[in-house]
Amino acid sequence: MTAPRRILSNATLMLTRRCLNRMFLLRPSERSNQLFSYILAVAAQKYGIALHAFCVLSNHFHLVLTDPDRNAPAFMQYLCGLVARSFNEMHGTWETFFAPGSYSAVSLTTPADVLGKVAYVLGNPAASALVPRGSEWPGLWSAPAQIGGSAIEVERPEGFFRAEGPMPRSATLGLVCPPGFESVEAFRQQLVAELTALEDRAAQQVAEADGAFLGARKVLAQRPQARPASVEPRRGLNPRIACQDKWKRIEAIGRLAEFLAAYRVAWRAFRDGVHDTVFPHGTYWMRIAHGACCAAAG
């Protein structure tokens, strides 16, 4: 069976979803930027998600968020479903939009891991040799200054959403400081320093390869059904935990292994008809879909 996800309250996660066959179906444009930002704002409000950072590249997107109420799977189902349907309508297509399988969810164990992954997300346009700085990316990209700043109101795009339908006229999109930092200002300063270093390294690597950044103009000219010329490695690792501290990483992996072992025992009992069996804390799908009993935290 597919390994279950362990969904915990107040977990901070980096979530990633890729387009089918790496196609540029999320390519930036005024229309696509408005659609994605509106849907993201509505989804975050609906499921109580605290957003920290986001970056939408042409063929995948990254989010860093905290999930207070264990709603990340429902949030991603809602977000990706609406993005797929609305973008297919925009492109005049109806095929599968996202790559087969589920999204990637990496649990961020310490504040240092959160900082590193937020910098990674915001540095993705530079690391991919698209633009020298994330701030130059023509698609959706959350600036460090937005964290803890004023939220923006995103108007409902015309066309896909019915004027008299259930979707709100506007939604609030704001970013909050991740937990574990002394202050918003301290987090911003650390983030800017790490992001700048990452972007400087990307520029150095491009220069050493005698290459050049693609540039915003060429990004905007790409066809949505096109894809990168490079070949992506297949069957690589799909990590669930990010932790720079060796011993904390070992501890986190141990807790996940214990969860998976306990889940398998409970699932086999449930499958055999023992429907009052207790699943380990963090069980999501069996609790939501089948009303299974779950152990309390701790």
C-alpha positions as CSV (number, residue, x, y, z in Angstrom):
1,M,0.0,0.0,0.0
2,T,1.0,3.6,-0.4
3,A,2.9,4.9,2.6
4,P,0.5,7.2,4.6
5,R,1.2,10.8,5.4
6,R,1.7,11.8,9.0
7,I,-0.3,15.0,9.5
8,L,0.4,16.9,12.7
9,S,-1.0,20.1,14.1
10,N,1.1,23.2,13.7
11,A,3.6,21.4,11.3
12,T,5.6,23.7,9.1
13,L,6.0,22.3,5.6
14,M,7.4,22.9,2.2
15,L,4.9,21.7,-0.4
16,T,5.7,21.2,-4.1
17,R,3.5,20.3,-7.0
18,R,4.7,19.8,-10.6
19,C,2.9,20.0,-13.9
20,L,2.4,17.0,-16.2
21,N,5.6,16.1,-18.1
22,R,7.2,19.3,-16.8
23,M,5.2,21.4,-19.2
24,F,5.0,25.2,-18.7
25,L,1.3,25.2,-17.8
26,L,1.8,27.7,-15.0
27,R,3.8,30.1,-17.2
28,P,3.5,33.6,-15.9
29,S,1.0,36.1,-17.4
30,E,-1.3,38.7,-16.0
31,R,-4.2,36.2,-16.1
32,S,-2.3,33.2,-14.6
33,N,-0.8,35.3,-11.8
34,Q,-4.3,36.6,-10.9
35,L,-5.9,33.2,-11.0
36,F,-3.3,31.5,-8.9
37,S,-3.0,34.2,-6.3
38,Y,-6.8,34.4,-5.9
39,I,-7.2,30.6,-5.5
40,L,-4.2,30.5,-3.1
41,A,-5.8,33.2,-1.0
42,V,-9.2,31.5,-0.9
43,A,-7.7,28.1,-0.1
44,A,-5.5,29.4,2.7
45,Q,-8.4,31.3,4.3
46,K,-10.8,28.3,3.9
47,Y,-8.4,25.8,5.6
48,G,-6.7,28.1,8.2
49,I,-3.3,27.9,6.6
50,A,-0.5,30.3,7.6
51,L,1.5,31.1,4.5
52,H,5.2,32.1,4.9
53,A,6.5,32.1,1.3
54,F,5.5,31.0,-2.2
55,C,7.0,30.9,-5.7
56,V,5.1,29.8,-8.8
57,L,7.5,28.8,-11.6
58,S,6.3,27.8,-15.1
59,N,6.1,24.1,-14.4
60,H,5.8,23.8,-10.7
61,F,5.1,25.7,-7.5
62,H,6.5,25.8,-4.0
63,L,4.8,26.9,-0.8
64,V,6.1,27.1,2.8
65,L,3.4,27.2,5.3
66,T,2.3,26.2,8.8
67,D,-0.8,24.0,9.2
68,P,-2.4,24.6,12.6
69,D,-5.5,22.4,12.1
70,R,-4.1,19.4,10.1
71,N,-5.7,20.6,6.9
72,A,-2.8,20.5,4.5
73,P,-4.1,17.6,2.4
74,A,-7.5,19.1,2.0
75,F,-5.9,22.5,1.3
76,M,-3.7,21.0,-1.4
77,Q,-6.6,19.1,-2.9
78,Y,-8.7,22.2,-3.1
79,L,-5.9,24.4,-4.4
80,C,-4.6,22.0,-7.1
81,G,-8.1,21.1,-8.2
82,L,-9.2,24.7,-8.8
83,V,-5.8,25.6,-10.4
84,A,-6.0,22.7,-12.8
85,R,-9.6,23.4,-13.9
86,S,-9.2,27.2,-14.2
87,F,-5.8,27.0,-16.0
88,N,-7.2,24.3,-18.4
89,E,-10.0,26.7,-19.2
90,M,-7.5,29.5,-19.8
91,H,-5.4,27.3,-22.1
92,G,-8.4,25.8,-23.9
93,T,-7.4,22.3,-22.8
94,W,-9.0,19.6,-20.6
95,E,-6.2,17.0,-20.1
96,T,-4.5,16.1,-16.8
97,F,-2.7,19.2,-15.5
98,F,-0.4,18.0,-12.7
99,A,2.0,15.1,-12.8
100,P,0.6,11.8,-11.7
101,G,0.8,11.0,-8.0
102,S,0.6,13.3,-5.1
103,Y,2.4,16.5,-4.1
104,S,5.7,16.6,-2.2
105,A,5.4,17.5,1.5
106,V,8.7,18.0,3.5
107,S,8.4,18.6,7.2
108,L,10.7,21.3,8.4
109,T,12.1,20.4,11.8
110,T,13.9,23.4,13.2
111,P,13.8,27.2,12.6
112,A,17.1,26.8,10.7
113,D,15.4,24.3,8.3
114,V,12.5,26.7,7.8
115,L,14.9,29.6,7.0
116,G,16.8,27.4,4.5
117,K,13.7,26.2,2.7
118,V,12.2,29.7,2.5
119,A,15.4,30.9,0.9
120,Y,15.5,27.9,-1.4
121,V,11.9,28.6,-2.6
122,L,12.5,32.3,-3.2
123,G,15.9,31.6,-4.8
124,N,14.4,29.1,-7.2
125,P,14.1,31.4,-10.2
126,A,17.8,32.3,-9.9
127,A,18.9,28.7,-9.2
128,S,17.1,27.6,-12.3
129,A,19.0,30.2,-14.4
130,L,15.7,32.0,-15.3
131,V,16.4,35.5,-13.8
132,P,19.3,36.8,-11.7
133,R,17.1,37.7,-8.7
134,G,13.8,36.3,-7.5
135,S,12.4,39.9,-7.5
136,E,12.8,39.9,-11.3
137,W,10.6,36.8,-11.8
138,P,7.5,37.8,-13.7
139,G,5.3,35.2,-12.0
140,L,4.1,34.9,-8.4
141,W,7.0,35.4,-5.9
142,S,6.7,36.5,-2.3
143,A,9.2,39.1,-1.3
144,P,10.8,38.9,2.1
145,A,9.3,42.4,2.9
146,Q,5.8,40.9,2.6
147,I,6.3,38.6,5.6
148,G,4.5,40.2,8.5
149,G,3.5,43.1,6.3
150,S,0.1,44.3,5.1
151,A,-2.0,41.6,3.4
152,I,-3.4,42.3,-0.1
153,E,-6.9,41.9,-1.4
154,V,-7.0,39.7,-4.5
155,E,-10.1,40.3,-6.7
156,R,-11.9,37.3,-8.1
157,P,-10.9,36.9,-11.8
158,E,-13.6,37.2,-14.4
159,G,-14.4,34.4,-16.8
160,F,-13.9,31.1,-15.0
161,F,-15.7,32.0,-11.8
162,R,-19.4,32.8,-12.0
163,A,-20.3,36.3,-10.8
164,E,-23.3,34.8,-8.9
165,G,-21.4,31.7,-7.8
166,P,-20.2,30.8,-4.3
167,M,-16.6,32.1,-4.6
168,P,-16.0,35.4,-2.8
169,R,-15.6,38.6,-4.6
170,S,-12.1,39.0,-3.1
171,A,-9.8,37.1,-0.8
172,T,-7.0,38.3,1.5
173,L,-3.5,37.0,0.8
174,G,-0.9,37.7,3.5
175,L,2.3,36.2,4.8
176,V,3.2,35.6,8.4
177,C,6.5,35.0,10.1
178,P,7.2,31.3,10.7
179,P,7.2,30.1,14.4
180,G,10.5,29.9,16.2
181,F,12.0,33.3,15.4
182,E,12.6,36.2,17.7
183,S,10.8,38.7,15.6
184,V,9.5,39.3,12.0
185,E,12.4,41.8,11.5
186,A,15.0,39.2,12.7
187,F,13.6,36.6,10.3
188,R,13.5,39.0,7.4
189,Q,17.1,40.0,7.9
190,Q,18.3,36.4,8.1
191,L,16.2,35.5,5.0
192,V,17.5,38.4,2.9
193,A,21.1,37.5,3.8
194,E,20.6,33.8,2.9
195,L,18.6,34.6,-0.3
196,T,21.3,37.0,-1.5
197,A,24.0,34.4,-0.9
198,L,22.0,31.8,-2.8
199,E,21.4,34.2,-5.8
200,D,25.1,35.2,-5.9
201,R,26.1,31.6,-6.1
202,A,23.6,31.0,-8.9
203,A,25.1,34.0,-10.8
204,Q,28.6,32.6,-10.3
205,Q,27.6,29.2,-11.6
206,V,26.0,30.7,-14.7
207,A,29.1,32.8,-15.4
208,E,31.5,29.8,-14.9
209,A,29.5,27.8,-17.4
210,D,29.7,30.7,-19.9
211,G,25.9,30.8,-19.9
212,A,23.2,33.4,-19.3
213,F,20.0,33.7,-17.5
214,L,17.0,33.1,-19.7
215,G,15.4,36.4,-18.7
216,A,11.8,37.5,-18.1
217,R,11.0,38.3,-21.7
218,K,11.8,34.8,-22.9
219,V,10.0,33.2,-20.0
220,L,6.8,35.1,-20.9
221,A,7.2,34.0,-24.6
222,Q,7.2,30.3,-23.8
223,R,4.3,28.1,-24.9
224,P,2.4,26.5,-22.1
225,Q,2.7,23.1,-23.8
226,A,6.5,23.4,-24.1
227,R,8.9,21.9,-21.6
228,P,12.6,22.2,-20.6
229,A,15.1,20.7,-23.0
230,S,17.0,19.2,-20.0
231,V,16.2,15.7,-18.7
232,E,15.0,15.4,-15.1
233,P,16.5,12.5,-13.1
234,R,13.9,9.9,-12.3
235,R,13.2,7.6,-9.3
236,G,15.2,9.8,-7.0
237,L,14.6,10.2,-3.3
238,N,11.4,11.8,-2.1
239,P,12.2,13.1,1.4
240,R,9.6,13.8,4.0
241,I,11.8,15.5,6.5
242,A,14.4,18.3,6.2
243,C,16.7,18.8,9.2
244,Q,20.3,20.1,9.1
245,D,21.0,18.9,12.6
246,K,22.1,15.2,12.3
247,W,20.8,14.0,15.7
248,K,17.5,15.9,15.4
249,R,17.1,14.4,11.9
250,I,17.7,10.9,13.2
251,E,15.2,11.5,16.0
252,A,12.6,12.8,13.5
253,I,13.1,9.9,11.1
254,G,12.7,7.5,14.1
255,R,9.4,9.1,15.0
256,L,8.2,8.7,11.4
257,A,9.3,5.1,11.3
258,E,7.4,4.4,14.5
259,F,4.3,6.0,13.0
260,L,4.5,4.0,9.8
261,A,5.0,0.7,11.8
262,A,2.0,1.4,14.1
263,Y,-0.1,2.5,11.1
264,R,0.5,-0.8,9.3
265,V,-0.5,-2.8,12.3
266,A,-3.7,-0.7,12.8
267,W,-4.5,-0.8,9.1
268,R,-4.3,-4.6,8.9
269,A,-6.6,-4.9,11.9
270,F,-9.1,-2.5,10.4
271,R,-9.0,-4.3,7.1
272,D,-9.7,-7.6,9.0
273,G,-12.9,-6.1,10.5
274,V,-11.6,-4.7,13.8
275,H,-13.0,-1.2,13.2
276,D,-12.5,0.1,16.7
277,T,-8.7,-0.3,16.3
278,V,-6.8,2.8,17.2
279,F,-4.5,4.4,14.6
280,P,-1.4,6.4,15.6
281,H,-1.6,10.1,16.2
282,G,-1.1,11.9,12.9
283,T,-3.2,9.5,10.8
284,Y,-5.2,11.6,8.2
285,W,-7.0,9.6,5.5
286,M,-8.4,6.8,7.6
287,R,-9.7,9.4,10.1
288,I,-11.3,11.6,7.4
289,A,-12.6,9.0,5.0
290,H,-13.5,6.1,7.4
291,G,-13.9,7.7,10.8
292,A,-11.2,5.6,12.3
293,C,-10.2,6.1,15.9
294,C,-6.8,7.9,16.4
295,A,-4.6,8.2,19.4
296,A,-4.3,11.6,21.1
297,A,-1.1,13.6,20.8
298,G,1.7,12.6,23.1
